[in-house]
Amino acid sequence: MSEDKSAYRQIMKATSIFGGVQVFQILIGIVRSKFIAVLLGPAGMGLAGLLQAGNGMIAGLTNFGLSSSAIKNISAAHAEGDEEKVGRIIAVFRRLVWATGLLGLIITLGLSSYLSQLTFGNKDYTWAFALLSITLLINQISAGQGVLLRAMREVKLMAKSSMIGSVLGLVTTIPLYYFYGMDGIVPALILAAFTSLFLSWYFASKLSFKKVKVDFSTVKIEGKDMLTMGFMISLSGIITLAFSYLVRIFISNYGSVDDVGLYNAGFAIINTYVGMIFTAMATDYYPKLSGVAHDVDKMNQTINQQAEIAILILSPIILVFIVFIKWVVFLLYSEAFLPVNQMILFAAAGMLFKALSWAIAFVFLAKSASKLFFWNELITNIYMLGLNLAGYYWYGLTGLGISFLVTYVLYACQVYLVSKTLFKFKIDSVLVKIFFLNLTLTVICLLVVLLIMDIYLMYLIGLILIVVSAIYNLINLDKRMGLRDKFYGI
């Protein structure tokens, strides 16, 4: 039992460290989003989202998954204490970062006219994509420095870099939006990229490792391994970005750029503010699961424990967002963004299924089943795209929230069945109980918000549900980690 408590506490500790950084970034993000929403409005956010989506698709095509594969290689060499090997891998990695970054720049520059035509139906934004091509090189170099910090497990430096970057990103870009409006979007994105580069390079320069010179043959041999490892992961990322890009284009062409801005804003809330738990947990969970993936019992225990903690922490947050969604949107953005409310309601409910499926799906990578991971994500993206297009066509923005919910219900069933069949994964009965009880509270809360017209009665019942959820989940966290023993000496 004490061993289980230690495991749960380790999960919570990792979540707390990276969650603290996430909370700080969220607070800065709230201020930034508020300024951007007021200064640019939905149309401005839609324009920025479309430009970034186009660039993101090219970046996904040209980065070759180096961030995933290199972390594994550098971390393994670092754990072995082989300084020569660490230095050699880092030298090769840096060469590859420059090569892939330049490739992204050249392709974006060459296709800028086509990207404008595909995205906006005209060539008016060719110059914007051309100017933003430099950000693919800059962002790839920045990501490379971040990989070194993560691989060498320099948590404090990572935290400092992220927090300072958030502040500088705010103070350097907001003036551009204030003075130039929508014309300041491209300069702001470029300035943000250079700011990130400066910070990542500064903190990475504090790392101590042996400098090794490598020739082309070494880069070819070592680099092939890194590129091959990351290729399948990168493919799935490319497809996700491409399908997301298609959804935005469909919304822009069938609806309006304003709707694209509302869509971006709504899922920014879901993925950033509700989904921060995934970002906070992922840094520690993936390597931990990889270390026990060969042992079925330990693998099952690790997945179930991670899923339990994710659901216990996330569920009360979901209810808060569902009940107070109007105020959340108003505070984070402006009154112009209130049409996105119902989309967020259904998407927030879908996050509960995402928490369960997220914990299970990591086993594909931990088992090095990269092809299975790719096909799993491809199938998911295909039906997600279909559901998104149908949802928006029939129900507008609300339909996109419903499609998100349905997608993750299907995805949770899918990854469970595949993992059970191929990897002998077994879901614990305790996890099932926790999941369905929290799902019941979420469904009731969703129905209360949608069906009760008396706003005061709705808030009263909603608050009761939030309190019930918080108490139930806190009691379960205490059982797993001994919170009272740890914090109150009881």
C-alpha positions as CSV (number, residue, x, y, z in Angstrom):
1,M,0.0,0.0,0.0
2,S,2.8,2.4,0.9
3,E,4.4,1.6,-2.5
4,D,1.1,2.5,-4.2
5,K,1.0,5.8,-2.3
6,S,4.5,6.5,-3.3
7,A,3.6,6.0,-7.0
8,Y,0.5,8.2,-6.7
9,R,2.6,10.9,-5.0
10,Q,5.2,10.8,-7.7
11,I,2.5,11.3,-10.3
12,M,1.1,14.3,-8.3
13,K,4.6,15.7,-7.7
14,A,5.4,15.8,-11.4
15,T,1.9,17.2,-12.1
16,S,2.5,19.9,-9.5
17,I,5.9,21.0,-10.9
18,F,4.8,21.3,-14.5
19,G,1.3,22.3,-13.5
20,G,2.6,25.3,-11.7
21,V,4.3,26.5,-14.8
22,Q,1.1,25.9,-16.7
23,V,-1.0,27.9,-14.3
24,F,1.4,30.8,-14.6
25,Q,1.3,30.6,-18.4
26,I,-2.5,30.4,-18.2
27,L,-2.7,33.6,-16.2
28,I,-0.4,35.4,-18.7
29,G,-2.5,33.8,-21.5
30,I,-5.7,35.2,-20.0
31,V,-4.3,38.7,-20.1
32,R,-3.0,38.2,-23.6
33,S,-6.2,36.7,-24.9
34,K,-8.2,39.5,-23.3
35,F,-6.1,42.1,-25.1
36,I,-6.2,40.3,-28.4
37,A,-9.9,39.7,-28.2
38,V,-10.6,43.4,-27.5
39,L,-8.0,44.7,-30.0
40,L,-8.6,42.3,-32.8
41,G,-12.0,40.7,-32.3
42,P,-13.1,37.3,-33.6
43,A,-12.0,38.2,-37.2
44,G,-8.4,39.0,-36.0
45,M,-8.2,35.8,-34.0
46,G,-9.5,33.9,-37.0
47,L,-6.9,35.4,-39.3
48,A,-4.1,34.6,-36.9
49,G,-5.4,31.1,-36.4
50,L,-5.5,30.4,-40.2
51,L,-2.0,31.7,-40.7
52,Q,-0.6,29.6,-37.8
53,A,-2.5,26.6,-39.0
54,G,-1.0,26.8,-42.5
55,N,2.5,27.3,-41.0
56,G,1.9,24.5,-38.5
57,M,1.0,22.1,-41.3
58,I,4.3,22.7,-43.1
59,A,6.2,22.5,-39.9
60,G,4.6,19.1,-39.2
61,L,5.8,18.0,-42.7
62,T,9.4,19.1,-42.2
63,N,10.3,18.6,-38.5
64,F,10.5,14.7,-38.9
65,G,9.5,14.2,-35.3
66,L,12.9,15.1,-34.0
67,S,11.6,16.4,-30.7
68,S,10.2,13.0,-29.8
69,S,13.1,10.8,-31.1
70,A,16.0,13.0,-29.9
71,I,14.7,13.2,-26.3
72,K,14.8,9.4,-26.1
73,N,18.3,9.2,-27.6
74,I,19.8,12.0,-25.5
75,S,18.2,10.9,-22.3
76,A,19.4,7.3,-22.7
77,A,23.0,8.4,-23.3
78,H,22.8,10.8,-20.4
79,A,21.5,8.1,-18.1
80,E,24.4,5.9,-19.1
81,G,26.9,8.6,-18.2
82,D,28.6,8.4,-21.6
83,E,29.7,12.0,-22.1
84,E,31.2,11.3,-25.5
85,K,28.0,9.7,-26.8
86,V,25.8,12.6,-25.3
87,G,28.0,15.2,-27.0
88,R,27.9,13.3,-30.3
89,I,24.1,12.9,-30.3
90,I,23.6,16.5,-29.5
91,A,26.0,17.6,-32.3
92,V,24.1,15.5,-34.8
93,F,20.8,16.6,-33.5
94,R,21.7,20.3,-33.9
95,R,22.7,19.7,-37.5
96,L,19.4,18.0,-38.2
97,V,17.5,20.8,-36.5
98,W,19.1,23.4,-38.8
99,A,18.5,21.2,-41.9
100,T,14.9,20.6,-41.1
101,G,14.3,24.2,-40.1
102,L,15.7,25.5,-43.4
103,L,13.7,22.9,-45.3
104,G,10.5,24.3,-43.7
105,L,11.5,27.8,-44.5
106,I,12.2,27.1,-48.1
107,I,9.0,25.1,-48.6
108,T,6.8,27.7,-47.0
109,L,8.4,30.5,-49.0
110,G,8.0,28.6,-52.2
111,L,4.3,27.7,-51.5
112,S,3.3,31.0,-49.9
113,S,1.0,31.9,-52.9
114,Y,-0.6,28.5,-52.9
115,L,-1.1,28.5,-49.1
116,S,-2.9,31.9,-49.4
117,Q,-5.1,30.6,-52.2
118,L,-5.9,27.4,-50.3
119,T,-6.6,29.1,-47.0
120,F,-8.3,32.3,-48.0
121,G,-9.5,31.7,-51.6
122,N,-7.2,34.5,-52.9
123,K,-3.6,35.5,-53.0
124,D,-3.9,38.5,-50.8
125,Y,-2.0,36.8,-47.9
126,T,1.0,35.6,-50.0
127,W,3.2,38.1,-48.3
128,A,2.1,37.1,-44.9
129,F,3.0,33.4,-45.4
130,A,6.3,34.4,-47.1
131,L,7.3,36.6,-44.1
132,L,6.2,33.9,-41.6
133,S,8.4,31.3,-43.4
134,I,11.3,32.5,-41.2
135,T,9.4,31.3,-38.1
136,L,9.7,27.7,-39.2
137,L,13.5,27.9,-38.9
138,I,13.4,29.9,-35.7
139,N,10.8,27.7,-34.0
140,Q,12.6,24.5,-35.0
141,I,15.8,25.8,-33.5
142,S,14.0,26.9,-30.3
143,A,12.3,23.5,-30.1
144,G,15.8,21.9,-30.4
145,Q,17.1,23.9,-27.4
146,G,14.0,22.8,-25.5
147,V,14.7,19.2,-26.3
148,L,18.1,19.5,-24.7
149,L,16.6,20.9,-21.5
150,R,14.0,18.1,-21.3
151,A,16.4,15.3,-22.2
152,M,18.9,16.5,-19.6
153,R,16.0,16.8,-17.1
154,E,16.7,20.4,-16.2
155,V,13.3,21.0,-14.8
156,K,14.1,24.4,-13.2
157,L,15.6,25.8,-16.3
158,M,12.6,24.6,-18.3
159,A,10.3,26.3,-15.9
160,K,12.2,29.6,-15.9
161,S,12.4,29.6,-19.7
162,S,8.6,29.0,-20.0
163,M,7.6,31.6,-17.4
164,I,10.0,34.3,-18.7
165,G,9.0,33.5,-22.3
166,S,5.3,34.0,-21.4
167,V,5.9,37.4,-19.9
168,L,8.1,38.6,-22.7
169,G,5.7,37.3,-25.3
170,L,3.0,39.4,-23.7
171,V,4.9,42.7,-23.4
172,T,6.5,42.5,-26.8
173,T,3.4,41.6,-29.0
174,I,0.5,43.4,-27.4
175,P,1.9,46.9,-28.4
176,L,1.9,45.7,-32.0
177,Y,-1.7,44.7,-31.8
178,Y,-2.6,48.0,-30.1
179,F,-0.9,50.3,-32.7
180,Y,-1.3,48.3,-35.9
181,G,-4.4,46.1,-35.3
182,M,-4.7,43.2,-37.7
183,D,-1.6,44.5,-39.6
184,G,0.4,43.7,-36.5
185,I,-0.4,39.9,-36.5
186,V,2.5,38.9,-38.8
187,P,5.1,41.0,-37.0
188,A,3.9,39.8,-33.6
189,L,4.2,36.2,-34.6
190,I,7.7,36.8,-35.9
191,L,8.7,38.7,-32.8
192,A,7.3,36.0,-30.6
193,A,9.4,33.4,-32.5
194,F,12.6,35.4,-32.0
195,T,11.9,36.0,-28.3
196,S,11.4,32.2,-27.8
197,L,14.7,31.5,-29.7
198,F,16.7,34.0,-27.5
199,L,15.4,32.5,-24.2
200,S,15.7,28.8,-25.2
201,W,19.3,29.4,-26.5
202,Y,20.2,31.3,-23.3
203,F,19.0,28.6,-20.9
204,A,20.4,25.8,-23.1
205,S,23.8,27.5,-23.0
206,K,23.8,26.7,-19.2
207,L,23.9,23.0,-19.9
208,S,27.2,21.2,-19.4
209,F,28.1,18.5,-21.9
210,K,31.1,17.6,-24.0
211,K,31.4,19.4,-27.3
212,V,32.0,16.9,-30.1
213,K,32.7,17.6,-33.7
214,V,30.9,15.3,-36.2
215,D,31.4,14.8,-39.9
216,F,28.8,14.1,-42.5
217,S,29.0,10.4,-42.3
218,T,28.4,10.5,-38.5
219,V,25.4,12.8,-39.1
220,K,24.1,10.4,-41.7
221,I,24.4,7.3,-39.5
222,E,23.2,8.8,-36.2
223,G,20.7,11.0,-37.8
224,K,19.1,8.2,-39.7
225,D,18.2,6.5,-36.4
226,M,16.6,9.7,-35.0
227,L,14.7,10.5,-38.2
228,T,13.4,6.9,-38.5
229,M,12.2,6.8,-34.9
230,G,10.3,10.1,-35.2
231,F,8.9,9.5,-38.7
232,M,5.8,7.6,-37.8
233,I,5.0,9.9,-34.9
234,S,5.5,12.9,-37.2
235,L,3.2,11.4,-39.8
236,S,0.4,11.2,-37.3
237,G,1.1,14.8,-36.3
238,I,1.0,15.9,-39.9
239,I,-2.3,14.3,-40.5
240,T,-3.8,15.9,-37.3
241,L,-2.5,19.3,-38.4
242,A,-3.8,18.8,-42.0
243,F,-7.2,17.7,-40.9
244,S,-7.4,20.6,-38.4
245,Y,-6.4,22.9,-41.3
246,L,-9.2,21.5,-43.5
247,V,-11.8,22.0,-40.7
248,R,-10.7,25.7,-40.4
249,I,-10.9,26.2,-44.2
250,F,-14.4,24.5,-44.3
251,I,-15.6,26.8,-41.5
252,S,-14.1,29.9,-43.3
253,N,-15.6,29.0,-46.7
254,Y,-19.0,27.6,-45.5
255,G,-19.3,30.0,-42.5
256,S,-17.1,33.0,-41.9
257,V,-13.6,34.0,-40.6
258,D,-15.4,35.1,-37.5
259,D,-16.5,31.5,-36.9
260,V,-12.9,30.4,-37.3
261,G,-11.9,32.9,-34.6
262,L,-14.7,31.6,-32.3
263,Y,-13.7,28.0,-33.0
264,N,-10.0,28.8,-32.2
265,A,-11.0,30.7,-29.0
266,G,-13.3,27.9,-27.8
267,F,-10.8,25.1,-28.2
268,A,-8.0,27.4,-26.8
269,I,-10.1,27.4,-23.6
270,I,-10.6,23.6,-23.7
271,N,-7.1,22.6,-24.6
272,T,-5.3,25.3,-22.5
273,Y,-7.3,25.8,-19.4
274,V,-9.1,22.5,-19.1
275,G,-6.5,20.3,-20.8
276,M,-3.5,21.7,-18.9
277,I,-3.6,18.5,-16.8
278,F,-2.4,16.5,-19.8
279,T,0.5,18.9,-20.5
280,A,1.5,18.8,-16.9
281,M,1.4,15.0,-16.7
282,A,2.8,14.0,-20.0
283,T,6.4,15.0,-19.2
284,D,6.8,12.4,-16.5
285,Y,4.2,9.8,-17.6
286,Y,5.6,8.8,-21.0
287,P,9.2,7.9,-19.9
288,K,7.7,6.2,-16.7
289,L,5.4,4.0,-18.8
290,S,8.2,3.2,-21.2
291,G,10.3,1.9,-18.4
292,V,7.7,-0.7,-17.3
293,A,6.1,-1.5,-20.7
294,H,7.8,-4.9,-20.8
295,D,6.0,-6.0,-17.6
296,V,2.3,-6.4,-18.2
297,D,1.3,-6.1,-14.5
298,K,3.4,-2.9,-13.9
299,M,2.2,-1.5,-17.2
300,N,-1.4,-2.0,-16.2
301,Q,-0.8,-0.5,-12.8
302,T,0.9,2.5,-14.2
303,I,-1.8,3.2,-16.8
304,N,-4.7,2.8,-14.3
305,Q,-3.0,5.0,-11.7
306,Q,-2.3,7.7,-14.2
307,A,-5.9,7.6,-15.5
308,E,-7.3,7.7,-12.0
309,I,-5.3,10.8,-11.0
310,A,-6.1,12.5,-14.3
311,I,-9.9,12.0,-13.9
312,L,-9.9,12.9,-10.2
313,I,-8.2,16.2,-10.8
314,L,-9.9,17.0,-14.1
315,S,-13.5,16.2,-13.2
316,P,-14.3,19.1,-10.8
317,I,-12.5,21.5,-13.3
318,I,-14.8,20.3,-16.0
319,L,-17.9,21.0,-13.9
320,V,-16.7,24.5,-13.0
321,F,-16.3,25.3,-16.7
322,I,-19.7,23.9,-17.6
323,V,-21.6,25.8,-14.9
324,F,-19.7,29.1,-15.3
325,I,-19.0,28.9,-19.0
326,K,-20.6,32.3,-19.8
327,W,-18.4,34.1,-17.3
328,V,-15.3,32.1,-18.3
329,V,-15.7,33.2,-22.0
330,F,-16.5,36.8,-21.0
331,L,-13.5,37.1,-18.7
332,L,-11.1,35.4,-21.0
333,Y,-12.2,37.1,-24.2
334,S,-15.2,39.5,-24.6
335,E,-18.9,39.5,-25.2
336,A,-18.4,39.0,-28.9
337,F,-17.2,35.5,-28.2
338,L,-20.3,34.3,-26.2
339,P,-21.7,32.4,-29.3
340,V,-19.0,29.8,-28.6
341,N,-20.5,28.8,-25.2
342,Q,-22.5,25.7,-26.2
343,M,-19.6,24.3,-28.3
344,I,-17.4,24.5,-25.1
345,L,-20.1,22.8,-23.0
346,F,-20.1,19.6,-25.1
347,A,-16.3,19.7,-25.7
348,A,-15.7,20.0,-21.9
349,A,-17.8,16.9,-21.3
350,G,-15.6,15.1,-24.0
351,M,-12.5,15.9,-22.0
352,L,-13.4,13.2,-19.5
353,F,-13.3,10.6,-22.2
354,K,-10.0,12.2,-23.4
355,A,-8.5,11.7,-20.0
356,L,-9.2,8.0,-20.0
357,S,-8.1,7.5,-23.6
358,W,-5.0,9.7,-23.2
359,A,-3.6,7.5,-20.4
360,I,-4.2,4.3,-22.4
361,A,-3.0,5.5,-25.8
362,F,0.5,6.2,-24.6
363,V,1.1,2.4,-24.4
364,F,1.4,2.3,-28.2
365,L,4.5,4.5,-28.0
366,A,5.8,2.9,-24.8
367,K,5.7,-0.5,-26.6
368,S,7.5,1.1,-29.6
369,A,4.4,0.2,-31.8
370,S,4.9,3.3,-33.9
371,K,3.0,1.8,-36.9
372,L,0.1,0.9,-34.8
373,F,0.2,4.3,-33.2
374,F,0.1,5.9,-36.7
375,W,-2.8,3.8,-38.0
376,N,-4.7,4.3,-34.8
377,E,-4.4,8.1,-35.1
378,L,-5.1,8.1,-38.8
379,I,-8.4,6.2,-38.3
380,T,-9.3,8.6,-35.5
381,N,-8.5,11.7,-37.5
382,I,-10.7,10.4,-40.4
383,Y,-13.8,10.0,-38.4
384,M,-13.0,13.1,-36.4
385,L,-12.9,15.1,-39.7
386,G,-16.2,13.6,-40.9
387,L,-17.9,14.4,-37.6
388,N,-16.5,17.9,-37.5
389,L,-17.7,18.7,-41.0
390,A,-21.1,17.2,-40.4
391,G,-21.4,18.8,-37.0
392,Y,-20.6,22.3,-38.3
393,Y,-22.8,21.8,-41.4
394,W,-25.9,20.8,-39.4
395,Y,-25.4,22.6,-36.0
396,G,-22.8,25.3,-36.5
397,L,-20.3,25.8,-33.7
398,T,-22.4,23.7,-31.3
399,G,-22.0,20.8,-33.7
400,L,-18.2,21.1,-33.4
401,G,-18.5,20.6,-29.6
402,I,-20.8,17.6,-30.1
403,S,-18.4,16.1,-32.6
404,F,-15.5,16.5,-30.2
405,L,-17.5,14.6,-27.5
406,V,-18.5,11.8,-29.9
407,T,-15.0,11.5,-31.2
408,Y,-13.5,10.9,-27.8
409,V,-16.2,8.5,-26.8
410,L,-15.3,6.4,-29.9
411,Y,-11.6,6.9,-29.4
412,A,-11.7,5.8,-25.7
413,C,-13.5,2.5,-26.8
414,Q,-11.0,2.1,-29.7
415,V,-7.8,2.4,-27.7
416,Y,-9.1,0.3,-24.9
417,L,-10.1,-2.6,-27.3
418,V,-6.8,-2.4,-29.2
419,S,-4.7,-2.3,-26.0
420,K,-6.7,-5.1,-24.4
421,T,-6.3,-7.3,-27.5
422,L,-2.6,-6.6,-28.3
423,F,-1.0,-5.7,-25.0
424,K,-3.2,-7.5,-22.5
425,F,-4.3,-4.2,-20.9
426,K,-6.8,-4.6,-18.1
427,I,-8.8,-1.7,-16.8
428,D,-9.1,-1.7,-13.0
429,S,-12.6,-1.9,-11.5
430,V,-11.8,1.1,-9.2
431,L,-11.0,3.2,-12.3
432,V,-14.3,2.1,-13.9
433,K,-16.2,3.2,-10.8
434,I,-14.4,6.6,-10.6
435,F,-14.9,7.2,-14.3
436,F,-18.6,6.5,-14.4
437,L,-19.5,8.3,-11.2
438,N,-17.7,11.4,-12.5
439,L,-19.3,10.9,-16.0
440,T,-22.8,10.8,-14.3
441,L,-22.1,14.1,-12.5
442,T,-20.9,15.6,-15.7
443,V,-23.9,14.6,-17.7
444,I,-26.3,15.8,-15.0
445,C,-24.4,19.1,-14.9
446,L,-24.6,19.5,-18.6
447,L,-28.3,18.9,-18.7
448,V,-28.9,21.3,-15.8
449,V,-27.1,24.1,-17.7
450,L,-28.8,23.3,-21.0
451,L,-32.4,22.8,-19.7
452,I,-33.0,24.9,-16.7
453,M,-34.0,28.4,-17.7
454,D,-34.0,29.9,-14.3
455,I,-30.4,31.2,-14.0
456,Y,-30.4,31.3,-10.2
457,L,-31.7,27.7,-9.9
458,M,-29.2,26.6,-12.5
459,Y,-26.3,28.1,-10.6
460,L,-27.5,26.7,-7.3
461,I,-27.8,23.1,-8.6
462,G,-24.5,23.5,-10.5
463,L,-22.7,24.6,-7.4
464,I,-24.1,21.6,-5.5
465,L,-22.8,19.3,-8.2
466,I,-19.4,21.0,-8.2
467,V,-19.1,20.6,-4.4
468,V,-20.2,16.9,-4.5
469,S,-17.6,16.3,-7.3
470,A,-14.8,18.1,-5.4
471,I,-15.5,16.3,-2.1
472,Y,-15.7,12.8,-3.8
473,N,-12.6,13.3,-5.8
474,L,-10.6,14.8,-2.9
475,I,-11.5,11.8,-0.7
476,N,-10.3,9.5,-3.4
477,L,-7.1,11.4,-3.8
478,D,-6.6,11.2,0.0
479,K,-7.0,7.5,-0.1
480,R,-4.3,7.2,-2.7
481,M,-1.8,9.6,-1.4
482,G,-2.5,10.2,2.2
483,L,-3.1,13.9,1.8
484,R,-4.1,14.4,5.4
485,D,-1.0,12.5,6.7
486,K,1.2,14.6,4.4
487,F,-0.2,18.0,4.9
488,Y,-2.0,18.0,8.3
489,G,-0.2,15.3,10.2
490,I,-3.4,13.4,10.9
